[in-house]
Amino acid sequence: MKRVCGNPNCGCALKEKLHNSLYISKNKDGKRNMIYVPKNLEEEISAKISAYQKIKDLTEKISEINYAQLKLKKKEGVFKIILNCSNKHFNLFDLIDDISDLR
């Protein structure tokens, strides 16, 4: 984000050459809060943001794997019900109820 530094003798105030500044933002209760990051903390904060993004990406990958495993287990359960029913007489409504229980 570009901003004026506050020094009245600086080029940003006199010639409108604004400084690049790092801010972090957080949404809470539908409101965005922004915090200025001083130059001496930019590297540390950038590393922490990068670590957060890696954790977020890994969590998403774990979620996708769990979702895929659940879908497989659900399909296996449907096949088991159908196989069990093929060996005996069954009521179609009972089969539908059994499949619905898997959802």
C-alpha positions as a Markdown table, in Angstrom:
| # | Residue | x | y | z |
|---|---|---|---|---|
| 1 | Met | 0.0 | 0.0 | 0.0 |
| 2 | Lys | 1.3 | 3.4 | -0.8 |
| 3 | Arg | 1.2 | 6.1 | 1.8 |
| 4 | Val | 2.6 | 9.4 | 3.0 |
| 5 | Cys | 5.2 | 9.0 | 5.8 |
| 6 | Gly | 4.3 | 12.1 | 7.8 |
| 7 | Asn | 7.6 | 14.0 | 7.4 |
| 8 | Pro | 6.6 | 17.4 | 5.9 |
| 9 | Asn | 10.1 | 17.7 | 4.2 |
| 10 | Cys | 9.9 | 14.2 | 2.5 |
| 11 | Gly | 9.4 | 13.7 | -1.2 |
| 12 | Cys | 6.1 | 11.9 | -0.5 |
| 13 | Ala | 4.6 | 15.1 | 0.9 |
| 14 | Leu | 6.3 | 17.5 | -1.5 |
| 15 | Lys | 6.3 | 15.6 | -4.8 |
| 16 | Glu | 3.6 | 13.0 | -4.1 |
| 17 | Lys | 6.1 | 10.2 | -4.4 |
| 18 | Leu | 4.4 | 7.9 | -1.9 |
| 19 | His | 6.2 | 5.2 | 0.1 |
| 20 | Asn | 5.4 | 1.5 | -0.2 |
| 21 | Ser | 4.3 | 0.2 | 3.1 |
| 22 | Leu | 3.3 | -3.3 | 4.4 |
| 23 | Tyr | 0.0 | -3.7 | 6.1 |
| 24 | Ile | -1.8 | -6.8 | 7.3 |
| 25 | Ser | -5.5 | -7.0 | 7.3 |
| 26 | Lys | -8.0 | -9.1 | 9.2 |
| 27 | Asn | -11.7 | -9.4 | 8.7 |
| 28 | Lys | -13.7 | -9.6 | 12.0 |
| 29 | Asp | -17.4 | -9.3 | 12.3 |
| 30 | Gly | -17.7 | -8.1 | 8.7 |
| 31 | Lys | -15.2 | -5.3 | 9.3 |
| 32 | Arg | -11.7 | -5.1 | 7.9 |
| 33 | Asn | -8.9 | -4.1 | 10.4 |
| 34 | Met | -5.6 | -3.1 | 8.9 |
| 35 | Ile | -2.3 | -2.8 | 10.9 |
| 36 | Tyr | 0.8 | -1.1 | 9.6 |
| 37 | Val | 3.9 | -3.2 | 9.8 |
| 38 | Pro | 7.1 | -1.2 | 10.5 |
| 39 | Lys | 10.1 | -1.7 | 8.1 |
| 40 | Asn | 12.1 | -3.5 | 10.8 |
| 41 | Leu | 9.3 | -6.2 | 11.2 |
| 42 | Glu | 8.5 | -6.7 | 7.5 |
| 43 | Glu | 10.7 | -9.7 | 7.0 |
| 44 | Glu | 9.5 | -11.5 | 10.1 |
| 45 | Ile | 5.8 | -10.8 | 9.4 |
| 46 | Ser | 6.2 | -11.9 | 5.7 |
| 47 | Ala | 7.7 | -15.2 | 7.0 |
| 48 | Lys | 4.8 | -15.7 | 9.4 |
| 49 | Ile | 2.2 | -15.0 | 6.6 |
| 50 | Ser | 4.0 | -17.5 | 4.3 |
| 51 | Ala | 3.9 | -20.1 | 7.1 |
| 52 | Tyr | 0.2 | -19.4 | 7.6 |
| 53 | Gln | -0.5 | -19.9 | 3.9 |
| 54 | Lys | 1.4 | -23.2 | 3.9 |
| 55 | Ile | -0.7 | -24.4 | 6.8 |
| 56 | Lys | -3.9 | -23.3 | 5.1 |
| 57 | Asp | -2.9 | -25.1 | 1.9 |
| 58 | Leu | -2.1 | -28.3 | 3.8 |
| 59 | Thr | -5.3 | -28.2 | 5.7 |
| 60 | Glu | -7.2 | -27.8 | 2.4 |
| 61 | Lys | -5.3 | -30.9 | 1.0 |
| 62 | Ile | -6.2 | -32.9 | 4.1 |
| 63 | Ser | -9.8 | -31.9 | 3.8 |
| 64 | Glu | -9.9 | -33.0 | 0.1 |
| 65 | Ile | -8.3 | -36.4 | 1.0 |
| 66 | Asn | -10.8 | -36.9 | 3.8 |
| 67 | Tyr | -13.7 | -36.0 | 1.5 |
| 68 | Ala | -12.5 | -38.4 | -1.2 |
| 69 | Gln | -12.1 | -41.2 | 1.4 |
| 70 | Leu | -15.6 | -40.6 | 2.7 |
| 71 | Lys | -17.0 | -40.8 | -0.9 |
| 72 | Leu | -15.2 | -44.1 | -1.4 |
| 73 | Lys | -16.5 | -45.5 | 1.9 |
| 74 | Lys | -20.0 | -44.4 | 1.0 |
| 75 | Lys | -19.8 | -46.1 | -2.4 |
| 76 | Glu | -18.4 | -49.3 | -0.8 |
| 77 | Gly | -21.3 | -49.3 | 1.6 |
| 78 | Val | -23.9 | -49.0 | -1.2 |
| 79 | Phe | -22.2 | -51.9 | -3.0 |
| 80 | Lys | -22.3 | -54.0 | 0.1 |
| 81 | Ile | -26.0 | -53.4 | 0.6 |
| 82 | Ile | -26.7 | -54.3 | -3.0 |
| 83 | Leu | -24.6 | -57.4 | -2.8 |
| 84 | Asn | -26.3 | -58.5 | 0.4 |
| 85 | Cys | -29.7 | -57.9 | -1.1 |
| 86 | Ser | -28.9 | -59.9 | -4.3 |
| 87 | Asn | -28.6 | -63.0 | -2.2 |
| 88 | Lys | -32.1 | -62.9 | -0.8 |
| 89 | His | -35.5 | -61.4 | -1.4 |
| 90 | Phe | -35.6 | -57.7 | -0.5 |
| 91 | Asn | -38.1 | -54.9 | -0.4 |
| 92 | Leu | -37.1 | -52.0 | -2.7 |
| 93 | Phe | -38.2 | -49.5 | 0.0 |
| 94 | Asp | -35.9 | -51.2 | 2.6 |
| 95 | Leu | -33.0 | -50.9 | 0.1 |
| 96 | Ile | -33.7 | -47.1 | -0.4 |
| 97 | Asp | -33.8 | -46.6 | 3.4 |
| 98 | Asp | -30.5 | -48.4 | 3.8 |
| 99 | Ile | -28.9 | -46.3 | 1.1 |
| 100 | Ser | -30.3 | -43.1 | 2.6 |
| 101 | Asp | -28.8 | -44.1 | 6.0 |
| 102 | Leu | -25.3 | -43.8 | 4.4 |
| 103 | Arg | -25.8 | -40.1 | 3.6 |
